[in-house]
Amino acid sequence: MRKVDKKDIIDERSFFYNEPYTRRVEYILSKFDHPGFEEGYMLFRTLEVCKKTFYTLYGFVKQTFYNYKKAYTMGQRVGFHASFKKPLNPLPYKESRNENTDGIIYRLPKALSRDDVYREILGKMEAVGMTAISRVAFDNLWKKEFPNYGMHNSSAFAKCLLCVKFTTMLQHERRSAERAKLELDREKHLKHQMSGRTVYYSHRELSTSSPSLYLSFIHDAMDLTKTIIPRLCDKVKTLMGSVQPLLLKVIGILNHGHEPGVVTHVMVGGLWKSDPNYTITSIAKQLRDYENFHTDKKLGDLHFIDQTSHPLFNALMDDELVARGCCKMITMSFLVVGHTHEDVDAFFSKVNAAQARKDIESLPHFLAVVYHAQSSKAYPRVIQEVADYKEHVKEGHLMDY
């Protein structure tokens, strides 16, 4: 496996963002025009990378990448007819289209994913004694023979896939025995997610009623697509088309029974949007702010709902805190994806609403918006250095405990 040099990333970004907007669009669209695109690969300089790596290296969000892809395959919109709700004179970048689709795309049921179809194919091939095909061969066969069959373009953010699957299957299932089994499975799933919420509620009440004995806080990160600056309130999109964007990692922390009640940690995003070092640095900062509380060696109760964090490194950090005597016990729990808690989500919604009413041109402007987002002030704190806890674990420092 060939690694991408950090200097190449910086040079490529500097070249790209110093070009005019139209040149940047043409440059990215030309990246799609190479043989590896049909197999899911993009060209970063002379290296073929996957799509996620491509837009991460260039500093795009996922939606921006797929906007470029849509412009390449379907054309860039140059106007819009208000009466017919249709684009005017699309200018396709790609000249040749696949003639097998005939312009019609058939969507598979929402309850199905591409993995489900692949597993079903493997089962049928095994039943008739055929040799199983690889996932790459399956994807290539799909693109070549069935290009007009696609999945639903829906975001999985804040959505429980199991709930969607149960709902869709119950809408189409008519057999009483199968419906009873589906309803039982859905009830078990709902009880499972509610048990995690109940544990969180109980610990929240303990920390609120006995703040001298318990420390409980909920820790979650905002969607990176909503924390890109600069942005103007009178523009539909951010200023990514005219300037180099500044990616911010914004983490919201709600303290139960302790002041200040709402804290936000803001870190300037690096090359990667998800890294356990960001989460652990934020938690370490939070514990340092409550250092006087931890000198009593009482029970510390920490709760996280950030589903993108890495439980392994969080657990290692918690073990080290207990071994060092910072806390007697730490409880770490994760709520089910799609069933997050409403209090931290409500805070993020207020921040998003405040951003829509103000021009945010720099980091101080963003911090001011976060501070005044709600009546109970949310204190933003900028973290200037991110600790490399993964390297700390790799070097074997935990062996001393």
Order of alpha helices (4+ residues) and beta strands (2+ residues): alpha-alpha-beta-beta-alpha-alpha-beta-beta-beta-alpha-alpha-beta-alpha-alpha-beta-beta-beta-beta-alpha-alpha-beta-alpha-alpha-alpha-beta-alpha
